[in-house]
């Protein structure tokens, strides 16, 4: 977690994410890249090439640069290496581009979620980033007085395809000194006897060196409710999941529990791409 990307629209939620990112960077001797995307109307985008209304476009850019400069003076960034990027691109596209170009280790984003028709047809930028990012994405929903991750819930079915992303989960937990609460959610449509579930989880964790962990079986009506209710039950500091990054019709019909959690959870959520 040496290079942390923090997209910002200068909102309160974006600032909550920046404060958390700065804590993580300081604990890991890391650096922060602040990114602001200028989402110009289509005709303005064409104007960049034609020279039409260029002064107005530059006015937007200069205003964004000035806001970033002010943000870089925030006391939470004291002592950190911080760089800034202003880019003319849609927010989601720009985040993906900058992340890959700069070999980012972690993306930290603020989000107030999405719901109803907006969630179904548009989705939040955070949800799109979670779906597509190859690096871990940490979503912050509210202001954190301090980002201490003592109780880290990781929910999974603990199949073989999870092994690779789970390496990053363990690294994350060990760096924060967290107790990793591994939980398998039992639902009516996908039920396993307790002894079978424990055997699956014990076989899975035996391949990893985890400083502190415990295993749990939790029964609920569906996986998302199970994760949220279990996290509430133990008063977790962070919820983690792996995501398949489904796209197109597969995503529309199957959905993604990770993305649903990003929209609905109040606690911080971190996702790891399979």
C-alpha positions in Angstrom: 0.0 0.0 0.0 2.7 2.4 -1.0 0.8 4.3 -3.7 -2.8 5.3 -2.8 -5.2 7.0 -5.2 -7.8 9.3 -3.8 -10.4 10.6 -6.3 -12.0 13.8 -5.0 -15.0 16.0 -6.0 -14.2 18.2 -3.0 -17.3 16.9 -1.1 -17.4 16.0 2.5 -17.5 12.3 1.7 -14.3 12.7 -0.5 -12.6 14.4 2.5 -13.6 11.5 4.8 -11.8 9.2 2.3 -8.7 11.5 2.2 -8.3 11.5 6.0 -8.4 7.6 6.0 -6.0 7.4 3.1 -3.6 9.7 4.8 -3.6 7.5 7.9 -2.9 4.4 5.8 -0.1 6.2 3.9 1.6 7.3 7.1 1.4 3.8 8.6 3.0 2.3 5.4 5.4 5.1 4.4 3.3 5.6 1.4 2.3 8.4 -0.9 -1.0 9.9 -2.1 -2.2 10.8 -5.6 -5.1 13.2 -5.5 -7.3 13.0 -8.6 -10.1 15.3 -9.7 -12.0 14.6 -12.9 -13.5 17.5 -15.0 -16.6 15.9 -16.5 -17.3 18.5 -19.2 -20.5 18.3 -21.4 -20.0 16.6 -24.8 -20.0 19.8 -26.7 -17.3 21.2 -24.4 -15.2 18.2 -24.9 -15.4 18.8 -28.7 -14.5 22.4 -28.0 -11.2 21.3 -26.6 -10.2 20.3 -30.1 -11.8 23.2 -31.9 -10.6 26.0 -29.7 -14.2 27.2 -29.2 -15.0 28.4 -25.6 -11.5 27.4 -24.6 -11.2 30.2 -22.0 -14.3 28.8 -20.2 -12.8 25.3 -20.2 -9.5 26.6 -18.8 -11.4 28.5 -16.2 -12.9 25.2 -14.9 -9.5 23.6 -14.9 -7.8 26.5 -13.1 -10.5 26.5 -10.5 -10.0 22.7 -9.9 -6.2 23.2 -9.6 -6.7 25.9 -7.0 -9.0 23.7 -5.0 -6.5 20.8 -5.2 -3.7 23.2 -4.0 -5.9 24.2 -1.1 -6.6 20.6 -0.3 -2.9 19.7 -0.4 -2.5 22.1 2.5 -4.9 20.0 4.7 -3.3 19.1 8.0 -4.1 15.4 7.5 -1.5 15.4 4.7 1.3 16.9 6.8 4.5 14.9 6.3 3.2 12.9 3.3 4.3 12.9 -0.3 1.3 14.1 -2.3 0.8 14.7 -6.0 -2.2 16.0 -7.9 -3.9 15.2 -11.2 -6.6 17.1 -13.0 -8.0 15.2 -16.0 -10.8 15.8 -18.6 -12.6 12.5 -18.5 -15.6 10.8 -17.0 -15.0 10.1 -13.3 -15.0 6.3 -13.5 -12.9 6.2 -16.7 -10.3 8.6 -15.3 -9.9 6.7 -12.1 -9.2 3.5 -14.0 -6.8 5.2 -16.3 -4.8 7.0 -13.6 -4.8 3.9 -11.4 -3.2 1.7 -14.1 -0.8 4.4 -15.3 0.6 5.0 -11.8 0.7 1.4 -10.6 -1.6 2.2 -7.7 -1.8 -0.2 -4.8 -5.0 1.0 -3.2 -7.9 3.2 -4.2 -9.7 5.0 -1.3 -13.0 6.6 -2.2 -15.8 8.4 -0.4 -19.4 7.4 -1.3 -22.9 8.1 -0.1 -24.2 5.1 -2.1 -27.0 4.8 -4.5 -30.5 3.4 -4.2 -33.7 2.6 -6.1 -33.7 3.3 -9.9 -30.4 5.2 -9.7 -28.8 2.1 -8.2 -30.3 -0.2 -10.9 -29.7 1.9 -14.0 -26.8 4.2 -13.2 -25.0 3.1 -10.1 -22.5 5.1 -8.1 -18.9 5.7 -9.4 -17.7 3.8 -6.3 -19.7 0.8 -7.4 -18.3 0.9 -11.0 -14.7 1.2 -9.6 -15.3 -1.8 -7.3 -16.6 -3.8 -10.3 -13.6 -3.0 -12.5 -10.5 -2.3 -10.4 -7.7 -4.8 -10.4 -6.4 -3.3 -7.1 -8.2 -3.2 -3.7 -10.8 -0.5 -3.3 -11.6 1.0 0.1 -15.0 2.8 0.4 -15.6 5.2 3.2 -19.2 6.2 4.0 -18.8 8.5 6.9 -16.2 10.5 8.9 -13.8 8.3 10.9 -12.3 9.8 14.0 -9.4 7.4 13.4 -9.1 4.4 11.1 -8.3 1.6 13.5 -9.2 -1.8 12.1 -9.3 -4.0 15.1 -12.2 -6.2 13.8 -12.0 -7.0 10.1 -14.9 -9.1 8.7 -14.1 -11.0 5.5 -17.1 -12.9 4.1 -16.6 -15.7 1.5 -17.5 -19.2 0.4 -13.8 -20.0 0.7 -13.5 -21.8 -2.6 -10.2 -22.2 -4.5 -10.8 -19.1 -6.7 -10.6 -16.9 -3.6 -7.1 -18.0 -2.7 -5.2 -15.4 -4.8 -7.2 -12.3 -3.6 -7.1 -13.7 -0.1 -3.4 -13.2 0.0 -4.1 -9.4 -0.2 -6.7 -9.8 2.5 -4.2 -11.4 4.9 -1.6 -8.7 4.1 -4.1 -6.0 4.8 -5.2 -7.5 8.1 -1.6 -8.2 9.3 -0.4 -4.7 8.5 -3.3 -3.2 10.5 -2.9 -5.7 13.4 -6.5 -6.7 12.8 -8.3 -9.8 14.0 -9.7 -11.3 10.8 -13.2 -12.5 11.4 -13.8 -15.0 8.6 -17.5 -15.7 8.0 -19.4 -18.0 5.8 -23.1 -17.0 5.4 -25.6 -19.8 5.3 -28.8 -19.1 3.4 -31.9 -21.2 2.7 -30.9 -21.4 -1.0 -27.3 -22.4 -0.2 -27.2 -24.2 3.1 -24.2 -26.2 4.5 -24.2 -28.2 7.7 -22.1 -26.5 10.4 -19.4 -29.3 10.4 -19.1 -29.1 6.6 -18.8 -25.3 6.6 -16.1 -25.5 9.4 -14.2 -28.1 7.4 -14.1 -26.0 4.3 -12.9 -22.9 6.2 -10.3 -24.8 8.2 -8.8 -26.4 5.1 -8.8 -23.0 3.4 -7.0 -21.0 6.2 -4.5 -23.7 6.8 -2.6 -22.5 3.6 -2.1 -19.0 5.0 -0.2 -17.3 7.9 -2.7 -15.1 9.6 -1.6 -13.3 12.8 -5.1 -13.2 14.4 -8.2 -14.8 13.1 -11.5 -16.6 14.0 -14.0 -18.5 11.9 -17.8 -18.1 12.0 -20.9 -19.5 10.5 -23.8 -17.1 10.3 -27.4 -18.0 9.1 -29.6 -15.4 7.4 -32.1 -14.9 4.7 -29.5 -13.8 2.1 -25.8 -13.2 1.9 -25.9 -9.4 2.0 -28.1 -9.3 5.0 -26.0 -12.0 6.7 -22.8 -9.9 6.2 -24.3 -6.7 7.4 -26.0 -8.3 10.4 -22.9 -10.2 11.4 -20.7 -7.1 11.1 -23.2 -5.3 13.3 -23.2 -8.2 15.8 -19.5 -8.0 16.4 -19.3 -4.2 15.9 -16.8 -4.6 13.0 -14.5 -1.8 11.9 -14.3 -3.0 8.3 -16.1 -5.4 5.9 -14.1 -7.1 3.2 -15.2 -9.2 0.2 -13.9 -10.5 -3.1 -15.6 -9.4 -6.3 -15.9 -11.1 -9.7 -16.2 -7.9 -11.6 -19.2 -9.1 -13.6 -20.2 -6.9 -16.5 -22.9 -6.6 -19.1 -25.9 -9.0 -18.8 -24.2 -11.2 -16.4 -23.9 -8.3 -13.9 -27.5 -7.1 -14.6 -29.0 -10.5 -13.9 -26.7 -11.8 -11.2 -25.7 -8.6 -9.5 -22.7 -8.4 -7.2 -22.9 -8.7 -3.4 -19.8 -6.5 -3.1 -21.4 -3.7 -5.0 -24.6 -4.0 -3.0 -22.5 -3.7 0.1 -20.8 -0.6 -1.2 -24.2 1.0 -1.7 -25.9 -0.2 1.5 -23.3 -0.6 4.2 -22.6 2.2 6.6 -19.3 0.7 7.7 -16.1 1.0 5.5 -16.0 -1.7 2.8 -12.8 -3.0 1.1 -13.0 -5.2 -2.0 -10.4 -7.5 -3.7 -10.7 -8.5 -7.3 -10.7 -12.2 -8.1 
